[in-house]
Every structure is written in C-alpha cells, then in structure tokens.
Amino acid sequence: AGAAGAAPSASPPRQPTPQAPTPSRRRTQANRAPSTPSGTATSSEGGRQRTPGSTSRYDSSLGLLTKKFLALVEEAEDGTLDLNKAADMLSVQKRRIYDITNVLEGIGLIVKKSKNNIQWKGSTVSAAADGRQDVEGLQEDVEALHEEERKLDEQVSAMRKQVHLFCEDGSNKRLLYVRRHDIVNLPAFAGD
C-alpha cells in the first residue's frame, strides 16, 4: 500500500563470475611483462629488460648484418667472398648469410661463382664517382643544348618578324603566291 513512495530495497552488488582462461586471455597474459621478485614489471625502452651479454634487435637485425656483409665484400679481392669465412667473421649462422646473398643475387648485385663463393657485380665506390662525373658531363651538355635552343628560338623569332614585315609591305603583295609546280618540287611533296 505504501510502496509507491518507498525506496527500493538495496540488493548486494553482483560479483563477476570467474571465467576459465580462453585462448585470447592466455595470449594476453603471456604477453604481459614478467614480474620481478618485488612484484614490479620489468621494462625498458623496448619493453623488455636486457640481460648482460644479450644483443638488441638492431644488433642482430638483417639490415645491420647486410651492411657488415657488404663491407666484407668491398674489402674482398676482386669482390669475391667465401661465404663460410663471412659467416665466421660475422659470427652468424650460414643461413643468415644465405638470406642476404639470395636477395642480392635476385636483384642482380652478386653472382654465385661456386657453392660457397660469390662475386660482386654491382657498382663500386669508384664506379659511383665515375657515374657522378658522367652526370656532371651530361648536365653540362644539357646546359649547352639549352643555350643552343635559346639562340635558335631568337633566330626563328627574327625570321617570323621579317616574314611579317614582308607580308605587310604592299609592294610585295603581288609576289605572294605559290604555284602547284613549286610545291610538287619540294622534297616533302615529291611524287604527289
């Protein structure tokens, strides 16, 4: 009877029911940073703490390894390099060297001489310098051609002006005609 103005009775808050870990929850939990004995997460710039003697991702990256490999090729006599020696000198597995050589061979920068030897086919530092000289020479040629074109444009403009003046002169009007015979004798219209 008096329920219209009465406040509803408070029920206790519902507790979430514990759920079994699903595969996505397991992955999420596995990706979390591990805890130290004090319970705080270990993290550094990359999200993982490095231990003494470990290498960073960059230090072991294929990009850096390729740079080091190319330095070895550049130092090699005639650009020929033994892949076994390269793997030993770079302290990496031979398959990592093969990853690099397969790409370089695919883009035509190296050629395999034998099973474990490659030779550099790409340009060298001296070839790059020669290329720069070639480019500079070509730029000079282009500038000379631009100057020649400018002079020709001036001559064409002067000729147009002379033709215009010739056509404007009334005494020349009686001479402004072309005969069929004149056109047929032009090399471009010969035989028509």
C-alpha positions as CSV (number, residue, x, y, z in Angstrom):
1,A,0.0,0.0,0.0
2,G,2.8,2.4,0.9
3,A,5.1,1.1,-1.8
4,A,4.6,4.0,-4.2
5,G,6.8,6.4,-2.3
6,A,9.2,3.9,-0.7
7,A,12.7,3.5,-1.9
8,P,13.6,0.2,-3.5
9,S,15.4,-2.2,-1.2
10,A,19.2,-2.3,-1.9
11,S,20.5,-5.6,-3.1
12,P,24.2,-6.6,-2.7
13,P,26.4,-5.8,-5.8
14,R,26.9,-8.7,-8.2
15,Q,30.3,-10.3,-8.1
16,P,31.7,-11.3,-11.5
17,T,31.8,-15.0,-12.0
18,P,35.3,-16.3,-12.5
19,Q,35.8,-17.5,-16.1
20,A,38.2,-20.1,-17.4
21,P,41.1,-18.7,-19.4
22,T,40.3,-18.5,-23.1
23,P,43.0,-18.7,-25.7
24,S,42.9,-14.9,-26.2
25,R,43.2,-14.4,-22.4
26,R,46.1,-16.8,-22.3
27,R,47.9,-14.8,-25.1
28,T,47.2,-11.6,-23.3
29,Q,48.5,-12.9,-20.1
30,A,51.6,-14.4,-21.8
31,N,52.4,-11.0,-23.5
32,R,52.5,-9.1,-20.2
33,A,55.9,-8.2,-18.9
34,P,57.2,-10.6,-16.3
35,S,57.3,-9.5,-12.7
36,T,60.4,-9.1,-10.6
37,P,60.5,-10.7,-7.1
38,S,59.2,-7.4,-5.7
39,G,56.2,-7.6,-8.0
40,T,57.0,-4.8,-10.3
41,A,57.1,-5.3,-14.1
42,T,60.5,-5.3,-15.8
43,S,60.6,-3.0,-18.7
44,S,63.0,-0.8,-20.6
45,E,62.8,1.3,-23.8
46,G,61.9,-1.8,-25.9
47,G,59.5,-3.2,-23.4
48,R,62.0,-5.9,-22.3
49,Q,64.9,-5.8,-20.0
50,R,68.2,-6.8,-21.5
51,T,70.5,-9.1,-19.6
52,P,74.3,-8.7,-19.7
53,G,75.7,-10.3,-22.9
54,S,72.4,-10.1,-24.8
55,T,72.1,-8.3,-28.1
56,S,69.4,-5.8,-29.1
57,R,67.1,-6.4,-32.0
58,Y,69.0,-3.9,-34.1
59,D,72.4,-5.5,-33.4
60,S,71.0,-8.8,-34.7
61,S,68.9,-7.4,-37.5
62,L,69.3,-8.5,-41.1
63,G,69.7,-4.9,-42.1
64,L,72.8,-4.4,-40.0
65,L,74.1,-7.8,-40.9
66,T,73.7,-6.8,-44.6
67,K,75.8,-3.6,-44.1
68,K,78.5,-5.6,-42.4
69,F,78.4,-8.3,-45.2
70,L,78.7,-5.6,-47.9
71,A,81.7,-4.1,-46.1
72,L,83.3,-7.6,-46.3
73,V,82.5,-7.8,-50.0
74,E,84.0,-4.4,-50.6
75,E,87.2,-5.4,-48.8
76,A,87.4,-8.7,-50.7
77,E,89.9,-9.1,-53.5
78,D,88.1,-8.7,-56.9
79,G,84.8,-8.6,-54.9
80,T,84.9,-12.4,-54.5
81,L,84.0,-13.6,-51.0
82,D,83.9,-17.1,-49.4
83,L,80.6,-17.4,-47.6
84,N,82.0,-19.7,-44.9
85,K,84.6,-17.1,-44.0
86,A,82.0,-14.4,-44.0
87,A,79.8,-16.4,-41.6
88,D,82.8,-16.9,-39.3
89,M,83.9,-13.3,-39.4
90,L,80.4,-12.0,-38.7
91,S,79.7,-14.7,-36.1
92,V,76.4,-15.7,-37.6
93,Q,74.8,-18.8,-38.9
94,K,75.4,-19.5,-42.5
95,R,71.7,-19.5,-43.3
96,R,71.6,-15.8,-42.4
97,I,74.4,-15.2,-44.9
98,Y,72.3,-17.1,-47.5
99,D,69.3,-14.9,-46.7
100,I,71.4,-11.9,-47.7
101,T,73.0,-13.5,-50.8
102,N,69.7,-14.8,-52.1
103,V,68.3,-11.2,-52.1
104,L,71.4,-9.7,-53.6
105,E,71.6,-12.3,-56.3
106,G,67.9,-11.8,-57.0
107,I,68.4,-8.1,-57.7
108,G,71.5,-8.7,-59.7
109,L,74.1,-7.3,-57.4
110,I,76.1,-10.5,-56.9
111,V,76.6,-13.7,-58.8
112,K,77.4,-17.1,-57.3
113,K,80.8,-18.3,-58.6
114,S,80.6,-21.7,-56.8
115,K,78.7,-23.2,-53.9
116,N,80.3,-21.0,-51.2
117,N,81.7,-18.1,-53.2
118,I,80.0,-15.0,-54.5
119,Q,81.3,-12.1,-56.6
120,W,80.0,-8.6,-56.5
121,K,78.5,-7.3,-59.8
122,G,77.1,-4.0,-58.6
123,S,78.7,-0.7,-58.8
124,T,81.7,0.2,-56.6
125,V,82.6,3.5,-54.9
126,S,84.9,4.3,-57.9
127,A,82.1,3.4,-60.3
128,A,79.8,5.7,-58.4
129,A,82.3,8.5,-58.7
130,D,82.5,7.8,-62.4
131,G,78.8,7.9,-62.5
132,R,78.8,11.3,-60.8
133,Q,81.3,12.6,-63.4
134,D,79.0,11.2,-66.2
135,V,76.1,13.1,-64.7
136,E,78.0,16.3,-64.4
137,G,79.1,15.9,-68.0
138,L,75.5,15.3,-69.1
139,Q,74.4,18.3,-67.1
140,E,76.9,20.4,-69.0
141,D,75.7,19.0,-72.3
142,V,72.1,19.8,-71.4
143,E,73.1,23.4,-70.5
144,A,74.9,23.8,-73.8
145,L,71.8,22.4,-75.6
146,H,69.5,24.9,-73.8
147,E,71.8,27.7,-74.9
148,E,71.7,26.5,-78.5
149,E,67.9,26.2,-78.3
150,R,67.7,29.8,-77.0
151,K,69.8,31.0,-79.9
152,L,67.6,29.1,-82.4
153,D,64.5,30.5,-80.8
154,E,65.9,34.0,-81.3
155,Q,66.6,33.3,-85.0
156,V,63.1,31.8,-85.5
157,S,61.6,34.9,-83.9
158,A,63.7,37.2,-86.1
159,M,62.6,35.3,-89.2
160,R,59.0,35.5,-88.3
161,K,59.3,39.2,-87.8
162,Q,60.9,39.6,-91.2
163,V,58.2,37.5,-92.9
164,H,55.5,39.5,-91.1
165,L,57.1,42.8,-92.3
166,F,57.4,41.4,-95.8
167,C,53.8,40.4,-95.9
168,E,52.7,43.8,-94.5
169,D,54.5,45.7,-97.3
170,G,52.0,46.5,-100.0
171,S,54.6,46.4,-102.8
172,N,55.3,42.7,-102.0
173,K,51.6,41.6,-102.3
174,R,51.9,40.9,-106.0
175,L,54.7,38.4,-105.2
176,L,52.8,36.4,-102.6
177,Y,51.7,33.3,-104.5
178,V,52.8,29.7,-104.9
179,R,52.3,27.6,-108.0
180,R,51.5,23.9,-107.9
181,H,54.7,23.2,-109.7
182,D,56.7,24.9,-106.8
183,I,55.0,22.7,-104.2
184,V,55.4,19.5,-106.1
185,N,59.2,20.2,-106.5
186,L,59.6,20.3,-102.7
187,P,61.3,17.1,-101.3
188,A,58.4,16.5,-98.8
189,F,55.8,16.6,-101.6
190,A,57.8,14.8,-104.4
191,G,55.8,12.3,-106.2
192,D,52.3,13.7,-105.3
